[in-house]
Amino acid sequence: MTMQRQMPKNACTITFVSQKHTGINALLLFLLLITGFCSTGASAAVTLIAPIEGPSDDVEEAMSTGQMDLTSRNLQLTYDNIVGGQRAGLRFALNIPSNSVITNAYIQFTADKASSGASNLYIYAERNADAAPFSSNYLDVSSRSATASTVNWTPPSWNTAGHNGFAERTPDLSTLIQEVIELENWQANNHIAFIMYGSGTRTAISHDGSLLNYGSTAHTPTLHVEYTPAPGPIVISDTSPSTYTWGALNSGAPVFIDRSYTYTSLPATCNGIHALRTANNDKGVTASNWINFNVDQAVAVYVAYDKRIPTLPAWLETWTDTGIDVADSDATRRLYRATFSAGVISLGAEGSWYSMYTVFVAAQDSACGGSTGSGNSAPTISGTPASEAVIDSVYSFVPNAADVDGNSLTFSITNKPTWASFNSGTGALTGTPISGDEGSTSNIVIWVSDGLTARSLAAFSITVSQPSIIDPTPGPITISGTSPSTYTWGALNSGAPVFIDRSYTYTSLPATCNGIHALRT
């Protein structure tokens, strides 16, 4: 089996500049499609630019007290000379469908003033399918649930007020956005919130600061996202041998172009996918690239192979055995699965004298499995694998699987990370990545089969990264070596003495000051 990669025909890139004109954006995409500039089968790459929209969308939270600041003219990332360490929260509206693939993303800041010195920041997203606006409630930034992934940012010096270039731009945040839009209730035009903390100071213009200082929102923090929407219908072309024909797969559909056999038993979820009618008389050919065809997007290819044949051809041995059988009026055939990118796909020869194989094509994340019509129910599989693995830490995921018929279950995997091992008896994916394993493995799919039908989890990715530095919570403050030695420390509260040589007492205090250390001079 070989594959030659080609760019999809009529691929295009579209930039949506604002969230506020989604109707115009949709019309633009429609016009591009009907004029032929973008193929409906190829997914257009989209760049979305989403600015902070209101004062409650970029905020600061004091780490020492939890007090919120929603009206600051700038964002201290993340140390403030007055309140100390802070967490910054930024919230954006995203018109991105849930089944999109995020390829790149970053937040662009504009420097409010020159700021330098060592700075080490951490960015995560709120794990919420629609983040609420920030409020004045204490701890409204840090109390929000966090994504499994975190991005580290060590920004260079910001040398010029008003500058917004690479120095003021975060690293790639695509893993954070992907994790959020894959949540169950995510839909286009929902909101995502990012949270930043760390050490050092970089001072950015806030939404309010942009309005007050510049009279517009041109300098507000802005999220840039590049993504690929879910593909349209699969377009298959340039098939050879040219006598082979494509049709919809269903019970009663013909199997070959030179025999009258028809399909008699299929998994329900395979119905309607593309099926290639091959020639049974070609079962003895030995050409290395016998079947060739072009697809306009990433797909899953299934080869239906006659179970009467005792051995697989060499090119098919690396494909995943789905555990699924399909039946026709001639034979029972086992489905073997592999995934391919858009372009030319080449399949080898049958090389036997039993029966030629047939080919099915479906969306890449499809699981061609379900009821066979024989009374057997398909197994179920569920679970959410962690999308991040940490160097020198154990990664472990075990799916939940069951079969109401009580059949024995076996598991298989495609695109297994090289640092991990897989248990075909339990479906457990485990491993401990080490230095050098950094990076991402995409389109991982775990399957379960009861011997008749199979199901799979949605494709997922795992990114290996270095351990994050945990922001410690400080212990009680210890004060010593005070001079003059006659001065004394005590708790600050209403009624507490002010001086050691006067009888004055505190009568009015902010509630958040109660209990802190106070020096009686």
Helices and strands as residue ranges (DSSP letters): E 2-5, E 13-16, G 19-21, H 22-34, E 45-51, G 55-57, E 58-62, E 68-69, E 74-80, E 84-94, E 101-108, E 120-125, E 151-153, G 166-168, H 174-181, E 190-199, E 201-205, H 207-214, E 222-228, E 236-240, E 245-248, E 263-265, G 268-270, E 274-277, G 280-284, E 291-295, E 299-306, G 314-316, E 320-328, E 332-340, E 343-347, E 358-363, E 380-382, E 388-390, E 395-397, E 400-402, E 410-414, E 420-422, E 429-431, E 439-449, E 454-456, E 460-465, E 488-491, G 511-513, E 517-520
